[in-house]
Amino acid sequence: MKKITGVLLSVLFATNLFAQSNIWKTDPAHTSVRFAVTHMVINEVEGKFTSFNGTMTSSKPDFTDAQIEFTVEVKSISTDNEMRDNHLKSADFFNADSFPQMKFRSTSIKKISDKKYLLEGDLTIRDVTKRVTFDVTYGGTIKDSYGNTRAGFKATARINRLDYHLNWNKTMEAGAVVSADVDVIINTEFIQQK
C-alpha cells in the first residue's frame, strides 16, 4: 500500500510541476502596451497603458499551442498630457468609468517562420468585441540569473477605433483631427511559472 501511495504521490507531484511549467505570466517591468494615432494628418501621437497583466498557457517549446489572455486597465492611459488623458478616459472615447478594462483572448496562433507568428483573438473595448490579428515577432527564450525562464514577443496590430465606439471626431479641411486607425504595439516578456 505504501508503495502504491508513493507512486501516486510522485505522479501527482510530477503532473503538478508539468502543469505549472505550462503557465507564463507577463513581467510588468519588461512589458509595454503602447499605441500611436495620426493627429491632424501630419504627425503621430503616442500613448501607453501602465497597468496590465497577461497570462499565456503553452506546452510546446515553439508556442504553437499558446492560449493568451491580456487585460489592460483603461484608467492607466498616459499620453504625457493630463487634459488629453482625461478626454480619452471620458465617454467621448473609452468611457473608463463604465468600461474600466480592455481584454484580449486568443483564438489561434500560427507559426509563419522561425520567429514570425500570426496571433488571432477577440479584442474587447468598451462594449464591443471584434476579432483582430496581431503580427508577432518571437524574440527568443532564455534562462535568467535567478533561474527563471523568460520568453520575449513583440505584437503589432492596426485597429479602427470607430469599430469600438471610440467615436469622438472633429474634422478640418484636410481630414480628421484624430485618425480612425490606431496602431497597437505590445512588447512583452513572459516568465514561466514554477
Contact map, one row per residue, 1 for C-alpha under 8 A:
11111000000000000000000000000000000000000000000000000000000000000000000000000000000000000000000000000000000000000000000000000000000000000000000000000000000000000000000000000000000000000000000000
11111100000000000000000000000000000000000000000000000000000000000000000000000000000000000000000000000000000000000000000000000000000000000000000000000000000000000000000000000000000000000000000000
11111110000000000000000000000000000000000000000000000000000000000000000000000000000000000000000000000000000000000000000000000000000000000000000000000000000000000000000000000000000000000000000000
11111111000000000000000000000000000000000000000000000000000000000000000000000000000000000000000000000000000000000000000000000000000000000000000000000000000000000000000000000000000000000000000000
11111111100000000000000000000000000000000000000000000000000000000000000000000000000000000000000000000000000000000000000000000000000000000000000000000000000000000000000000000000000000000000000000
01111111110000000000000000000000000000000000000000000000000000000000000000000000000000000000000000000000000000000000000000000000000000000000000000000000000000000000000000000000000000000000000000
00111111111000000000000000000000000000000000000000000000000000000000000000000000000000000000000000000000000000000000000000000000000000000000000000000000000000000000000000000000000000000000000000
00011111111100000000000000000000000000000000000000000000000000000000000000000000000000000000000000000000000000000000000000000000000000000000000000000000000000000000000000000000000000000000000000
00001111111110000000000000000000000000000000000000000000000000000000000000000000000000000000000000000000000000000000000000000000000000000000000000000000000000000000000000000000000000000000000000
00000111111111000000000000000000000000000000000000000000000000000000000000000000000000000000000000000000000000000000000000000000000000000000000000000000000000000000000000000000000000000000000000
00000011111111100000000000000000000000000000000000000000000000000000000000000000000000000000000000000000000000000000000000000000000000000000000000000000000000000000000000000000000000000000000000
00000001111111110000000000000000000000000000000000000000000000000000000000000000000000000000000000000000000000000000000000000000000000000000000000000000000000000000000000000000000000000000000000
00000000111111111000000000000000000000000000000000000000000000000000000000000000000000000000000000000000000000000000000000000000000000000000000000000000000000000000000000000000000000000000000000
00000000011111111100000000000000000000000000000000000000000000000000000000000000000000000000000000000000000000000000000000000000000000000000000000000000000000000000000000000000000000000000000000
00000000001111111110000000000000000000000000000000000000000000000000000000000000000000000000000000000000000000000000000000000000000000000000000000000000000000000000000000000000000000000000000000
00000000000111111111000000000000000000000000000000000000000000000000000000000000000000000000000000000000000000000000000000000000000000000000000000000000000000000000000000000000000000000000000000
00000000000011111111100000000000000000000000000000000000000000000000000000000000000000000000000000000000000000000000000000000000000000000000000000000000000000000000000000000000000000000000000001
00000000000001111111110000000000000000000000000000000000000000000000000000000000000000000000000000000000000000000000000000000000000000000000000000000000000000000000000000000000000000000000000000
00000000000000111111111000000000000000000000000000000000000000000000000000000000000000000000000000000000000000000000000000000000000000000000000000000000000000000000000000000000000000000000000000
00000000000000011111111000000000000000000000000000000000000000000000000000000000000000000000000000000000000000000000000000000000000000000000000000000000000000000000000000000000000000000000000011
00000000000000001111111100000000000000000000000000000000001000000000000000000000000000000000000000000000000000000000000000000000000000000000000000000000000000000000000000000000000000000000000111
00000000000000000111111100000000000000000000000000000000111000000000000000000000000000000000000000000000000000000000000000000000000000000000000000000000000000000000000000000000000000000000000110
00000000000000000011111110000000000000000000000000000011110000000000000000000000000000000000000000000000000000000000000000000000000000000000000000000000000000000000000000000000000000000000000110
00000000000000000000111111000000000000000000000000000011110000000000000000000000000000000000000000000000000000000000000000000000000000000000000000000000000000000000000000000000000000000000011110
00000000000000000000001111100000000000000000000000001111000000000000000000000000000000000000000000000000000000000000000000000000000000000000000000000000000000000000000000000000000000000000011110
00000000000000000000000111110010000000000000000000001110000000000000000000000000000000000000000000000000000000000000000000000000000000000000000000000000000000000000000000000000000000000001111000
00000000000000000000000011111110000000000000000000000000000000000000000000000000000000000000000000000000000000000000000000000000000000000000000000000000000000000000000000000000000000000001111000
00000000000000000000000001111111000000000000000000011000000000000000000000000000000000000000000000000000000000000000000000000000000000000000000000000000000000000000000000000000000000000000000000
00000000000000000000000000111110000000000000000000000000000000000000000000000000000000000000000000000000000000000000000000000000000000000000000000000000000000000000000000000000000000000000000000
00000000000000000000000000111111000000000000000000000000000000000000000000000000000000000000000000000000000000000000000000000000000000000000000000000000000000000000000000000000000000000011100000
00000000000000000000000001111111100000000000000000000000000000000000000000000000000000000000000000000000000000000000000000000000000000000000000000000000000000000000000000000000000000000111100000
00000000000000000000000000010111110000000000000111000000000000000000000000000000000000000000000000000000000000000000000000000000000000000000000000000000000000000000000000000000000000000111000000
00000000000000000000000000000011111000000000000111000000000000000000000000000000000000000000000000000000000000000000000000000000000000000000000000000000000000000000000000000000000000011110000000
00000000000000000000000000000001111100000000011110000000000000000000000000000000000000000000000000000000000000000000000000000000000000000000000000000000000000000000000000000000000000011100000000
00000000000000000000000000000000111110000000011100000000000000000000000000000000000000000000000000000000000000000000000000000000000000000000000000000000000000000000000000000000000001111000000000
00000000000000000000000000000000011111000001111000000000000000000000000000000000000000000000000000000000000000000000000000000000000000000000000000000000000000000000000000000000000001110000000000
00000000000000000000000000000000001111100001110000000000000000000000000000000000000000000000000000000000000000000000000000000000000000000000000000000000000000000000000000000000011111100000000000
00000000000000000000000000000000000111111111100000000000000000000000000000000000000000000000000000000000000000000000000000000000000000000000000000000000000000000000000000000000011011000000000000
00000000000000000000000000000000000011111111100000000000000000000000000000000000000000000000000000000000000000000000000000000000000000000000000000000000000000000000000000000001111000000000000000
00000000000000000000000000000000000001111110000000000000000000000000000000000000000000000000000000000000000000000000000000000000000000000000000000000000000000000000000000000111111000000000000000
00000000000000000000000000000000000001111110000000000000000000000000000000000000000000000000000000000000000000000000000000000000000000000000000000000000000000000000000000000111111000000000000000
00000000000000000000000000000000000001111111000000000000000000000000000000000000000000000000000000000000000000000000000000000000000000000000000000000000000000000000000000000000000000000000000000
00000000000000000000000000000000000001111111100000000000000000000000000000000000000000000000000000000000000000000000000000000000000000000000000000000000000000000000000000000000000000000000000000
00000000000000000000000000000000000111100111110000000000000000000000000000000000000000000000000000000000000000000000000000000000000000000000000000000000000000000000000000000000000000000000000000
00000000000000000000000000000000000111100011111000000000000000000000000000000010000000000000000000000000000000000000000000000000000000000000000000000000000000000000000000000000000000000000000000
00000000000000000000000000000000011110000001111100000000000000000000000000000010000000000000000000000000000000000000000000000000000000000000000000000000000000000000000000000000000000000000000000
00000000000000000000000000000000011100000000111110000000000000000000000000001111000000000000000000000000000000000000000000000000000000000000000000000000000000000000000000000000000000000000000000
00000000000000000000000000000001111000000000011111000000000000000000000000001110000000000000000000000000000000000000000000000000000000000000000000000000000000000000000000000000000000000000000000
00000000000000000000000000000001110000000000001111110000000000000000000111011100000000000000000000000000000000000000000000000000000000000000000000000000000000000000000000000000000000000000000000
00000000000000000000000000000001100000000000000111110000000000000000000010011100000000000000000000000000000000000000000000000000000000000000000000000000000000000000000000000000000000000000000000
00000000000000000000000000000000000000000000000011111000000000000000000110010000000000000000000000000000000000000000000000000000000000000000000000000000000000000000000000000000000000000000000000
00000000000000000000000000010000000000000000000011111100000000000000011110000000000000000000000000000000000000000000000000000000000000000000000000000000000000000000000000000000000000000000000000
00000000000000000000000011010000000000000000000000111110000000000000011100000000000000000000000000000000000000000000000000000000000000000000000000000000000000000000000000000000000000000000000000
00000000000000000000000011000000000000000000000000011111000000000001111000000000000000000000000000000000000000000000000000000000000000000000000000000000000000000000000000000000000000000000000000
00000000000000000000001111000000000000000000000000001111100000000001110000000000000000000000000000000000000000000000000000000000000000000000000000000000000000000000000000000000000000000000010000
00000000000000000000001110000000000000000000000000000111110000000111100000000000000000000000000000000000000000000000000000000000000000000000000000000000000000000000000000000000000000000000010000
00000000000000000000011100000000000000000000000000000011111000000111000000000000000000000000000000000000000000000000000000000000000000000000000000000000000000000000000000000000000000000000000000
00000000000000000000011100000000000000000000000000000001111110111110000000000000000000000000000000000000000000000000000000000000000000000000000000000000000000000000000000000000000000000000000000
00000000000000000000110000000000000000000000000000000000111110101100000000000000000000000000000000000000000000000000000000000000000000000000000000000000000000000000000000000000000000000000000000
00000000000000000000000000000000000000000000000000000000011111111100000000000000000000000000000000000000000000000000000000000000000000000000000000000000000000000000000000000000000000000000000000
00000000000000000000000000000000000000000000000000000000011111100000000000000000000000000000000000000000000000000000000000000000000000000000000000000000000000000000000000000000000000000000000000
00000000000000000000000000000000000000000000000000000000000111110000000000000000000000000000000000000000000000000000000000000000000000000000000000000000000000000000000000000000000000000000000000
00000000000000000000000000000000000000000000000000000000011111111100000000000000000000000000000000000000000000000000000000000000000000000000000000000000000000000000000000000000000000000000000000
00000000000000000000000000000000000000000000000000000000010101111100000000000000000000000000000000000000000011100000000000000000000000000000000000000000000000000000000000000000000000000000000000
00000000000000000000000000000000000000000000000000000000011100111110000000000000000000000000000000000000000110000000000000000000000000000000000000000000000000000000000000000000000000000000000000
00000000000000000000000000000000000000000000000000000001111100111111000000000000000000000000000000000000000110000000000000000000000000000000000000000000000000000000000000000000000000000000000000
00000000000000000000000000000000000000000000000000000001110000001111100000000000000000000000000000000000111100000000000000000000000000000000000000000000000000000000000000000000000000000000000000
00000000000000000000000000000000000000000000000000000111100000000111110000000000000000000000000000000001110000000000000000000000000000000000000000000000000000000000000000000000000000000000000000
00000000000000000000000000000000000000000000000000000111000000000011111000000000000000000000000000000011110000000000000000000000000000000000000000000000000000000000000000000000000000000000000000
00000000000000000000000000000000000000000000000000011110000000000001111100000000000000000000000000000011100000000000000000000000000000000000000000000000000000000000000000000000000000000000000000
00000000000000000000000000000000000000000000000000011100000000000000111110000000000000000000000000001111000000000000000000000000000000000000000000000000000000000000000000000000000000000000000000
00000000000000000000000000000000000000000000000010111000000000000000011111000000000000000000000000001110000000000000000000000000000000000000000000000000000000000000000000000000000000000000000000
00000000000000000000000000000000000000000000000011110000000000000000001111111000000000000000000000011100000000000000000000000000000000000000000000000000000000000000000000000000000000000000000000
00000000000000000000000000000000000000000000000010000000000000000000000111111000000000001000010100111100000000000000000000000000000000000000000000000000000000000000000000000000000000000000000000
00000000000000000000000000000000000000000000000000000000000000000000000011111000000000001000000100010000000000000000000000000000000000000000000000000000000000000000000000000000000000000000000000
00000000000000000000000000000000000000000000000011100000000000000000000011111100000000000000000000000000000000000000000000000000000000000000000000000000000000000000000000000000000000000000000000
00000000000000000000000000000000000000000000001111000000000000000000000011111110000010001000000000000000000000000000000000000000000000000000000000000000000000000000000000000000000000000000000000
00000000000000000000000000000000000000000000001111000000000000000000000000011111110010000000000000000000000000000000000000000000000000000000000000000000000000000000000000000000000000000000000000
00000000000000000000000000000000000000000000111100000000000000000000000000001111110110000000000000000000000000000000000000000000000000000000000000000000000000000000000000000000000000000000000000
00000000000000000000000000000000000000000000001000000000000000000000000000000111110010000000000000000000000000000000000000000000000000000000000000000000000000000000000000000000000000000000000000
00000000000000000000000000000000000000000000000000000000000000000000000000000111111110000000000000000000000000000000000000000000000000000000000000000000000000000000000000000000000000000000000000
00000000000000000000000000000000000000000000000000000000000000000000000000000111111111000000000000000000000000000000000000000000000000000000000000000000000000000000000000000000000000000000000000
00000000000000000000000000000000000000000000000000000000000000000000000000000000111111100000000000000000000000000000000000000000000000000000000000000000000000000000000000000000000000000000000000
00000000000000000000000000000000000000000000000000000000000000000000000000000010111111110000000000000000000000000000000000000000000000000000000000000000000000000000000000000000000000000000000000
00000000000000000000000000000000000000000000000000000000000000000000000000001111111111111000000000000000000000000000000000000000000000000000000000000000000000000000000000000000000000000000000000
00000000000000000000000000000000000000000000000000000000000000000000000000000000011111111100000000000000000000000000000000000000000000000000000000000000000000000000000000000000000000000000000000
00000000000000000000000000000000000000000000000000000000000000000000000000000000001111111101100000000000000000000000000000000000000000000000000000000000000000000000000000000000000000000000000000
00000000000000000000000000000000000000000000000000000000000000000000000000000000000111111111111000000000000000000000000000000000000000000000000000000000000000000000000000000000000000000000000000
00000000000000000000000000000000000000000000000000000000000000000000000001101000000011111111111110000000000000000000000000000000000000000000000000000000000000000000000000000000000000000000000000
00000000000000000000000000000000000000000000000000000000000000000000000000000000000001111111111110000000000000000000000000000000000000000000000000000000000000000000000000000000000000000000000000
00000000000000000000000000000000000000000000000000000000000000000000000000000000000000011111111100000000000000000000000000000000000000000000000000000000000000000000000000000000000000000000000000
00000000000000000000000000000000000000000000000000000000000000000000000000000000000000111111111000000000000000000000000000000000000000000000000000000000000000000000011100000000000000000000000000
00000000000000000000000000000000000000000000000000000000000000000000000000000000000000111111111000000000000000000000000000000000000000000000000000000000000000000000111100000000000000000000000000
00000000000000000000000000000000000000000000000000000000000000000000000001000000000000011111111100100000000000000000000000001100000000000000000000000000000000000000010000000000000000000000000000
00000000000000000000000000000000000000000000000000000000000000000000000000000000000000011111111111110000000000000000000000000100000000000000000000000000000000000000000000000000000000000000000000
00000000000000000000000000000000000000000000000000000000000000000000000001100000000000001110011111111000000000000000000000000000000000000000000000000000000000000000000000000000000000000000000000
00000000000000000000000000000000000000000000000000000000000000000000000000000000000000001100001111110000000000000000000000000000000000000000000000000000000000000000000000000000000000000000000000
00000000000000000000000000000000000000000000000000000000000000000000000000000000000000000000001111110000000000000000000000000100000000000000000000000000000000000000000000000000000000000000000000
00000000000000000000000000000000000000000000000000000000000000000000000001000000000000000000011111111100000000000000000000001110000000000000000000000000000000000000000000000000000000000000000000
00000000000000000000000000000000000000000000000000000000000000000000000011100000000000000000001111111100000000000000000000000000000000000000000000000000000000000000000000000000000000000000000000
00000000000000000000000000000000000000000000000000000000000000000000001111000000000000000000000100111110000000000000000000001100000000000000000000000000000000000000000000000000000000000000000000
00000000000000000000000000000000000000000000000000000000000000000000001111000000000000000000000000111111000000000000000000111100000000000000000000000000000000000000000000000000000000000000000000
00000000000000000000000000000000000000000000000000000000000000000000111100000000000000000000000000001111100000000000000000111000000000000000000000000000000000000000000000000000000000000000000000
00000000000000000000000000000000000000000000000000000000000000000001111000000000000000000000000000000111110000000000000011110000000000000000000000000000000000000000000000000000000000000000000000
00000000000000000000000000000000000000000000000000000000000000000011110000000000000000000000000000000011111000000000000011100000000000000000000000000000000000000000000000000000000000000000000000
00000000000000000000000000000000000000000000000000000000000000000011100000000000000000000000000000000001111110000000001111000000000000000000000000000000000000000000000000000000000000000000000000
00000000000000000000000000000000000000000000000000000000000000000010000000000000000000000000000000000000111110000000001111000000000000000000000000000000000000000000000000000000000000000000000000
00000000000000000000000000000000000000000000000000000000000000001110000000000000000000000000000000000000011111000000001110000000000000000000000000000000000000000000000000000000000000000000000000
00000000000000000000000000000000000000000000000000000000000000011100000000000000000000000000000000000000011111100000111100000000000000000000000000000000000000000000000000000000000000000000000000
00000000000000000000000000000000000000000000000000000000000000010000000000000000000000000000000000000000000111110000111000000000000000000000000000000000000000000000000000000000000000000000000000
00000000000000000000000000000000000000000000000000000000000000010000000000000000000000000000000000000000000011111111110000000000000000000000000000000000000000000000000000000000000000000000000000
00000000000000000000000000000000000000000000000000000000000000000000000000000000000000000000000000000000000001111111110000000000000000000000000000000000000000000000000000000000000000000000000000
00000000000000000000000000000000000000000000000000000000000000000000000000000000000000000000000000000000000000111111100000000000000000000000000000000000000000000000000000000000000000000000000000
00000000000000000000000000000000000000000000000000000000000000000000000000000000000000000000000000000000000000111111000000000000000000000000000000000000000000000000000000000000000000000000000000
00000000000000000000000000000000000000000000000000000000000000000000000000000000000000000000000000000000000000111111100000000000000000001110000000000000000000000000000000000000000000000000000000
00000000000000000000000000000000000000000000000000000000000000000000000000000000000000000000000000000000000000111111110000000000000000111100000000000000000000000000000000000000000000000000000000
00000000000000000000000000000000000000000000000000000000000000000000000000000000000000000000000000000000000011111011111000000000000000111100000000000000000000000000000000000000000000000000000000
00000000000000000000000000000000000000000000000000000000000000000000000000000000000000000000000000000000000011110001111100000000000011110000000000000000000000000000000000000000000000000000000000
00000000000000000000000000000000000000000000000000000000000000000000000000000000000000000000000000000000011111000000111110000000000011110000000000000000000000000000000000000000000000000000000000
00000000000000000000000000000000000000000000000000000000000000000000000000000000000000000000000000000000011110000000011111000000001111000000000000000000000000000000000000000000000000000000000000
00000000000000000000000000000000000000000000000000000000000000000000000000000000000000000000000000000001111100000000001111100000001110000000000000000000000000000000000000000000000000000000000000
00000000000000000000000000000000000000000000000000000000000000000000000000000000000000000000000000000001111000000000000111110000111100000000000000000000000000000000000000000000000000000000000000
00000000000000000000000000000000000000000000000000000000000000000000000000000000000000000000000000000111100000000000000011111000111100000000000000000000000000000000000000000000000000000000000000
00000000000000000000000000000000000000000000000000000000000000000000000000000000000000000000000000000111000000000000000001111111110000000000000000000000000000000000000000000000000000000000000000
00000000000000000000000000000000000000000000000000000000000000000000000000000000000000000000010000101110000000000000000000111111100000000000000000000000000000000001000000000000000000000000000000
00000000000000000000000000000000000000000000000000000000000000000000000000000000000000000000011001101100000000000000000000011111000000000000000000000000000000000001100000000000000000000000000000
00000000000000000000000000000000000000000000000000000000000000000000000000000000000000000000000000100000000000000000000000011111100000000000000000000000000000000001000000000000000000000000000000
00000000000000000000000000000000000000000000000000000000000000000000000000000000000000000000000000000000000000000000000000011111110000000000000000000000000000000011100000000000000000000000000000
00000000000000000000000000000000000000000000000000000000000000000000000000000000000000000000000000000000000000000000000001111011111000000000000000000000000000000001000000000000000000000000000000
00000000000000000000000000000000000000000000000000000000000000000000000000000000000000000000000000000000000000000000000001110001111100000000000000000000000000000000000000000000000000000000000000
00000000000000000000000000000000000000000000000000000000000000000000000000000000000000000000000000000000000000000000000111100000111110000000000000000000000000000000000000000000000000000000000000
00000000000000000000000000000000000000000000000000000000000000000000000000000000000000000000000000000000000000000000000111100000011111000000000000000000000010100000000000000000000000000000000000
00000000000000000000000000000000000000000000000000000000000000000000000000000000000000000000000000000000000000000000011110000000001111100000000000000000000010000000000000000000000000000000000000
00000000000000000000000000000000000000000000000000000000000000000000000000000000000000000000000000000000000000000000011100000000000111110000000000000000001110000000000000000000000000000000000000
00000000000000000000000000000000000000000000000000000000000000000000000000000000000000000000000000000000000000000001111000000000000011111000000000000000001110000000000000000000000000000000000000
00000000000000000000000000000000000000000000000000000000000000000000000000000000000000000000000000000000000000000001111000000000000001111100000000000000111100000000000000000000000000000000000000
00000000000000000000000000000000000000000000000000000000000000000000000000000000000000000000000000000000000000000011100000000000000000111110000000000000111000000000000000000000000000000000000000
00000000000000000000000000000000000000000000000000000000000000000000000000000000000000000000000000000000000000000011100000000000000000011111000000000011110000000000000000000000000000000000000000
00000000000000000000000000000000000000000000000000000000000000000000000000000000000000000000000000000000000000000010000000000000000000001111100000000011110000000000000000000000000000000000000000
00000000000000000000000000000000000000000000000000000000000000000000000000000000000000000000000000000000000000000000000000000000000000000111110000000011100000000000000000000000000000000000000000
00000000000000000000000000000000000000000000000000000000000000000000000000000000000000000000000000000000000000000000000000000000000000000011111000001111000000000000000000000000000000000000000000
00000000000000000000000000000000000000000000000000000000000000000000000000000000000000000000000000000000000000000000000000000000000000000001111100001110000000000000000000000000000000000000000000
00000000000000000000000000000000000000000000000000000000000000000000000000000000000000000000000000000000000000000000000000000000000000000000111111111100000000000000000000000000000000000000000000
00000000000000000000000000000000000000000000000000000000000000000000000000000000000000000000000000000000000000000000000000000000000000000000011111111100000000000000000000000000000000000000000000
00000000000000000000000000000000000000000000000000000000000000000000000000000000000000000000000000000000000000000000000000000000000000000000001111110000000000000000000000000000000000000000000000
00000000000000000000000000000000000000000000000000000000000000000000000000000000000000000000000000000000000000000000000000000000000000000000001111110000000000000000000000000000000000000000000000
00000000000000000000000000000000000000000000000000000000000000000000000000000000000000000000000000000000000000000000000000000000000000000000001111111000000000000000000000000000000000000000000000
00000000000000000000000000000000000000000000000000000000000000000000000000000000000000000000000000000000000000000000000000000000000000000000001111111100000000000000000000000000000000000000001100
00000000000000000000000000000000000000000000000000000000000000000000000000000000000000000000000000000000000000000000000000000000000000000000111100111110000000000000000000000000000000000000001100
00000000000000000000000000000000000000000000000000000000000000000000000000000000000000000000000000000000000000000000000000000000000000000000111100011111000000000000000000000000000000000000111100
00000000000000000000000000000000000000000000000000000000000000000000000000000000000000000000000000000000000000000000000000000000000000000111110000001111100000000000000000000000000000000000111000
00000000000000000000000000000000000000000000000000000000000000000000000000000000000000000000000000000000000000000000000000000000000000000111100000000111110000000000000000000000000000000011110000
00000000000000000000000000000000000000000000000000000000000000000000000000000000000000000000000000000000000000000000000000000000000000011111000000000011111000000000000000000000000000000011100000
00000000000000000000000000000000000000000000000000000000000000000000000000000000000000000000000000000000000000000000000000000000000000011110000000000001111100000000000000000000000000001111000000
00000000000000000000000000000000000000000000000000000000000000000000000000000000000000000000000000000000000000000000000000000000000001111000000000000000111110000000000000000000000000011110000000
00000000000000000000000000000000000000000000000000000000000000000000000000000000000000000000000000000000000000000000000000000000000001110000000000000000011111000000000000000000000000111100000000
00000000000000000000000000000000000000000000000000000000000000000000000000000000000000000000000000000000000000000000000000000000000111100000000000000000001111100000000000000000000000111000000000
00000000000000000000000000000000000000000000000000000000000000000000000000000000000000000000000000000000000000000000000000000000000000000000000000000000000111110000000000000000000011110000000000
00000000000000000000000000000000000000000000000000000000000000000000000000000000000000000000000000000000000000000000000000000000000100000000000000000000000011111000000000000000000011110000000000
00000000000000000000000000000000000000000000000000000000000000000000000000000000000000000000000000000000000000000000000000000000000000000000000000000000000001111111000000000000000111000000000000
00000000000000000000000000000000000000000000000000000000000000000000000000000000000000000000000000000000000000000000000000000000000000000000000000000000000000111111111000000000000111000000000000
00000000000000000000000000000000000000000000000000000000000000000000000000000000000000000000000000000000000000000000000000000000000000000000000000000000000000011111111000000000000100000000000000
00000000000000000000000000000000000000000000000000000000000000000000000000000000000000000000000000000000000000000000000000000001000000000000000000000000000000011111110000000000000000000000000000
00000000000000000000000000000000000000000000000000000000000000000000000000000000000000000000000000000000000000000000000000001111100000000000000000000000000000011111111000000000000000000000000000
00000000000000000000000000000000000000000000000000000000000000000000000000000000000000000000100000000000000000000000000000000101000000000000000000000000000000001111111000000000000000000000000000
00000000000000000000000000000000000000000000000000000000000000000000000000000000000000000001110000000000000000000000000000000000000000000000000000000000000000001111111100000000000000000000000000
00000000000000000000000000000000000000000000000000000000000000000000000000000000000000000001100000000000000000000000000000000000000000000000000000000000000000001101111110000000000000000000000000
00000000000000000000000000000000000000000000000000000000000000000000000000000000000000000001100000000000000000000000000000000000000000000000000000000000000000000000011111000000000000000000000000
00000000000000000000000000000000000000000000000000000000000000000000000000000000000000000000000000000000000000000000000000000000000000000000000000000000000000000000001111100001110000000000000000
00000000000000000000000000000000000000000000000000000000000000000000000000000000000000000000000000000000000000000000000000000000000000000000000000000000000000000000000111110001110000000000000000
00000000000000000000000000000000000000000000000000000000000000000000000000000000000000000000000000000000000000000000000000000000000000000000000000000000000000000000000011111111100000000000000000
00000000000000000000000000000000000000000000000000000000000000000000000000000000000000000000000000000000000000000000000000000000000000000000000000000000000000000000000001111111100000000000000000
00000000000000000000000000000000000000000000000000000000000000000000000000000000000000000000000000000000000000000000000000000000000000000000000000000000000000000000000000111110000000000000000000
00000000000000000000000000000000000000011000000000000000000000000000000000000000000000000000000000000000000000000000000000000000000000000000000000000000000000000000000000111111000000000000000000
00000000000000000000000000000000000000011000000000000000000000000000000000000000000000000000000000000000000000000000000000000000000000000000000000000000000000000000000000111111100000000000000000
00000000000000000000000000000000000000111000000000000000000000000000000000000000000000000000000000000000000000000000000000000000000000000000000000000000000000000000000011110111111000000000000000
00000000000000000000000000000000000000111000000000000000000000000000000000000000000000000000000000000000000000000000000000000000000000000000000000000000000000000000000011110011111000000000000000
00000000000000000000000000000000000011111000000000000000000000000000000000000000000000000000000000000000000000000000000000000000000000000000000000000000000000000000000011000001111100000000000000
00000000000000000000000000000000000011111000000000000000000000000000000000000000000000000000000000000000000000000000000000000000000000000000000000000000000000000000000000000001111111000000000000
00000000000000000000000000000000000010000000000000000000000000000000000000000000000000000000000000000000000000000000000000000000000000000000000000000000000000011100000000000000011111000000000000
00000000000000000000000000000000000011000000000000000000000000000000000000000000000000000000000000000000000000000000000000000000000000000000000000000000000001111000000000000000001111100000000000
00000000000000000000000000000000001111000000000000000000000000000000000000000000000000000000000000000000000000000000000000000000000000000000000000000000000001111000000000000000001111110000000000
00000000000000000000000000000000001110000000000000000000000000000000000000000000000000000000000000000000000000000000000000000000000000000000000000000000000111100000000000000000000011111000000000
00000000000000000000000000000000111100000000000000000000000000000000000000000000000000000000000000000000000000000000000000000000000000000000000000000000001111100000000000000000000001111100000000
00000000000000000000000000000000111000000000000000000000000000000000000000000000000000000000000000000000000000000000000000000000000000000000000000000000011110000000000000000000000000111110000000
00000000000000000000000000000011110000000000000000000000000000000000000000000000000000000000000000000000000000000000000000000000000000000000000000000000011100000000000000000000000000011111000000
00000000000000000000000000000111100000000000000000000000000000000000000000000000000000000000000000000000000000000000000000000000000000000000000000000001111000000000000000000000000000001111100000
00000000000000000000000001100111000000000000000000000000000000000000000000000000000000000000000000000000000000000000000000000000000000000000000000000001110000000000000000000000000000000111110000
00000000000000000000000001100110000000000000000000000000000000000000000000000000000000000000000000000000000000000000000000000000000000000000000000000111100000000000000000000000000000000011111000
00000000000000000000000111100000000000000000000000000011000000000000000000000000000000000000000000000000000000000000000000000000000000000000000000000111000000000000000000000000000000000001111100
00000000000000000000000111100000000000000000000000000000000000000000000000000000000000000000000000000000000000000000000000000000000000000000000000011110000000000000000000000000000000000000111110
00000000000000000000111110000000000000000000000000000000000000000000000000000000000000000000000000000000000000000000000000000000000000000000000000011100000000000000000000000000000000000000011111
00000000000000000001111110000000000000000000000000000000000000000000000000000000000000000000000000000000000000000000000000000000000000000000000000000000000000000000000000000000000000000000001111
00000000000000001001100000000000000000000000000000000000000000000000000000000000000000000000000000000000000000000000000000000000000000000000000000000000000000000000000000000000000000000000000111
